[in-house]
Each structure stands twice: as structure tokens, then as C-alpha cells.
């Protein structure tokens, strides 16, 4: 598959994921999702399954249940949550919820509310990466990742082998801020991108869930709160645990690395 076709595929999937996120509690049909991808229903269903390993409507159900869990944790009752999430009855909703989470919706508030972050300290070995600067690809960092990962795919580097990073501190427009892909020994080189080195040493690692990135000041606050250590000079790194292009925004998961003294 050509570089142009791989980039276009990623952009189509991103439009579909954005549509699902914006219309999650509305009436989502396969035809509407296929329209977002500019494909027929037949070709879209096959295209989506090959890219993500599940059907489009399966991910809609899963994301609705994740939102339902959040509503219940915020104090919503089971009946209103079932209706707002598109289920015809509380009983149907309860069965689907139990299959997904292993407990009844009415027991959700018995569980401690999940934090959107987890903190640890780790030694980060220096690692070689391919880099494409965000500033070279306009306002959206997704454009740099589209080009970087599409080039990796054309060289035979499968998505299962990707370890995707970015380095950001002064802002996305900073010339040193870049989309990064860790080098894999024995793989053919990825043409058209520069090689770089991501720092090493002691780091605060903040695993963050959700679409909003923690600001550098927030990371420094967490370092002081949880470790008593101060930040050291150096760039903030981000390791993407799941691919933000192929994941709903509220389920983005990333590890942010703050250098420590």
C-alpha cells in the first residue's frame, strides 16, 4: 500500500472516531460511519475490522458502556443512564454492563472512583528514535504522526512493533518537538525521517488517561506532591500506550516522562 493511501486511511479512521465520540449518545448507524469514511457500508466494515480488530458497532457499544460507568460514578441512577446510553430497558443495560465490567450497574458506586493518572519513578534508558517535527506539518500533531507511521508501515514495520513517542515542552510549534518512533533492530530504515535520541536518567512517569494533556506545570506539581523531587532541565517525553488515532479521545492512555534531579 502506498504512503498516500496509508495516510488517507489513518485520516478516515480519525474522522470516524471523532464522529463516534461526538454522537455517542445519539443514533449511530453503520451507514453514517461509512459516510464519514467516504466508503460503502460493505467496504467500510471490512476496512474498519482490518484496521482495529473489532466491528464499528462493537466499539460504539463498548464506549457507551464506558461512558455509562462514568455517569454512574457521578451519581446518575441506573434507569436514566440506561436510557441516555441507548438501551431499551434497564434490564438489557444491566446485562451488557455486567458482561463488560463483571458487576451490576447498581454496585458501581461501591467501587473507588478511578483516578485519571498514576505516578511512579523510573530510570529511562536513552533510546534511538525516528523523528518528524510537529512544526513541519501544520497545526495538528496528528499530521506528523500520520506521515511518520505511514512511512514505517511502507517499510514493513507492523503496528504491533511500534513504540510511539513525542517530545514536547515549550509547545507543539517548538522546532525540537516531534513525533517519534523507536528504532527496532534489524528493521529496514525508515526513509525520509531523521534519527534522534530520547534522553535517559531518572524520570517521573505519569500515566494519564483522557483527551487532555497534562501541562508541564501540572507534571511538576505531581513530582513535588508524590516524590518531593524537583524537575531537572530536559524535555518532557510522551509514550503513547495506545494509538490516539485509533482510540476514542476519552480513552487515550499515555505515559508522560518528566526529568528529575
N, C-alpha and C positions, 0 to 999 in steps of 0.2 A: 504494500500500500504506500502511496506517495506521501511526502511530507505534507503537502497541501490537504490531502484527504484526511490524514490523521488529525491535523489541526482543526479542520471543519467538524470532524466527529466529536472532538472534545467540546467545541463551542455549542454544538447541537445538544449534547448531553447537559451542558451547563444551563442552557435555556430551559430544558425540561425540568431540571432540579429546581430552578428558580420558580418556575410555574407551579410545581407541586407545593413548594414552601408557601407561596402567596395564596394558593387556593385550597389549602389543606383541609379546611372545614367545609368547603363547598362541594359541588358535584363534579368530580373529576372523572373523565371518561378516557378510554384508550384513544378515541378519535381526537380529543382535544390535545392529548400529549403528542400524538403523531403529527398534528398540525404545528405544534411548537418546534418539532424537529424537522418539519418540511419533508415528511416521508409518508408513504401509505401506511395504513394500520399494520398490514402484514410485514412490511419491511422494517417498520419501527419496532415491533415486538421482537423480531429476531435480532435486530441491531442492538436493542437495549439489553436483552438477555446475554448476548455475547460479550458486551462491554462490562456489565455489572454482576452477572451471575444470578440474577433474580428478575422476575417479571415486573413491569412498571406498576401494576396494581398491587403486587405484593409489597413493594416498598411504600406505596401510599398507605396500606393498612398498617404497616409497621410504624411509620412516622406518626400516624394518627394515634396509635396506642401510646407512643412516647409522649405526645402532647397531652393525651388523656391523663397519663400518670402525673405530669406536671400540674395539671388542673386540680387533680385530687389532692396532691400535696399542698396546694394553695388553699384548700378548704372547700372546693366545689363538691356538691353531692353527686352520687353515682348516677341518678336518673338524668339530671341536666347534662352531665358530662357525656353520657351515652348518646343523647340526642344531638348535642353540639358536634360530636365526632362522627356523626353519620350513621349510627346504629339504630335499627328499628325498635329495639326494646332493650331495657337494662339487662335482661337475661342473656340475649345474644352478645351484648357488650361484655358481660361478666365472663362468659366462656372464652371469648377471644382474649380478654385481658389475662385470664388465668393461664392460657396456653403460652402467652408471651412472657409473663413475669413470674408465674408459679405461685401466685396468691390472688385472693379475691380483691376486687377494687375497694371494697369496704374496709379492707385491712391495710390499705396503702399508707394511711397516716400513722400507723403503728411503727412504720419504718423511719429511721432518722432521715431527714431531708438531705439529699446528696449535695456536696459542695461542687462548684464548677471548677475547682482546682485542687491539686495535690502537690506537696512540696517535698523535695529531697535534695541532698548534696551529692554530687558525683564528680569523679575525675573524668574529664572528657579528653580522650586521646586526640591528637591532631590527625586530621584526615584530608585526603586529596579529593577534590570535587571538580566537576564541570560547572561553569558559571555563565549565566546570561544576565547582564544588568537590567534591573527593572526600568531604569530611565530610558533605555533604548526602545521600549515597547509601549509608550504612551501611558495613560493614566492608570490602567488596570494591571496589577501584578500578574493576573491570570494569563495575560498575553505572553509574558516571558516564560511562564511555565508551559504554556501550550507549545511554544517553539522548542524549548529545551527537551521536553519529554517526547515530543513527536520525533525529534532528531534521534533520541535514544532508541525509540521504537523502530525507526527505519534501519538502525544498525543492529537490530536483532536483540536488543536488551528488553526482555519482557517486563511487564509491570510488576510481577511478583518479586523481581530482583531490585526494584527501585528503592533507594533510600533518599528521600527528598528533603532538602533543607532550604532555608533562606537566611540571609544575614541582613539585619535591619537595626538601626539605632537612631540615626539622625533623620530618618524619614525615607519613604519609598523613592523620592527623587534624588537622594544622595547617590553619587556615582558608584560608591562601593556596595550599595545594597543590591542584592542579586538573588535570582532563582538558582538553586544549587542542586546537583545530583551527584551523589557519592560515586567515585570510581569503583568499578568492580574488576578485580584482577582477572586477566585472561580474556576480557571482552574486547571486541573491536573498538577503536577510539571513536568518539562521537565528534563528527566533523562540524566545523563552523562555530565552535564554542571554545572559550579559553579555559585553561586549568587554573585552579587556585587551591588554597589551603585554609581550612577552617581551624581556628585556634585550638588550644589544648589547655589543660590545667583544671583547677578546681572551679566548679560552677554550681550555682543554684539552679535546680531544674524544677520548673513549674509546669506540671501537666494541666492544660487549660481546655475546658470544653465550652463550645459555643462559637458564635459567629464574630464576636467582638474580640479584638486582640488586646491583651493587657498592655498598657502603656509602660515605657521604661521606668517611670516613676513608681508605678504600681509594683513592678518586679523588685525594685529597690526596697520598697516598704515591706514586701513579703520576706526579703532576705533579712532585714533587721528584725522583723517580728519572729520569724521561725528559727533563725540561726544566730542572731546577734552579730553577724559579719557584714562588712561593708563591701559595696561593689568595687571591683577593680577596673582600671582602664581596659577597654576592649569592646568588641562588637557583640551585640546580642544576637544569638543564633536561634533559629526555629527549626525543629524537626517535625515534619508532618506525619503523625501516626496513621491517619487515613487521608486519602487524596481529596482535598477540598473541592475539586471539580466534580467528583463523583459522589459527593456526600451532601446531604441536606445541611444548610448553614447551622442550624441549632445542634447538629451532631458532629461538627468539626472537632477534631481532637489533635492537639499539638503540644509538644514539649518545648518550652522556651528556656534557653540557657543564658544565664547572667554570670559573667566572670566575677569571681570573688577574690578578695585579698587573702 
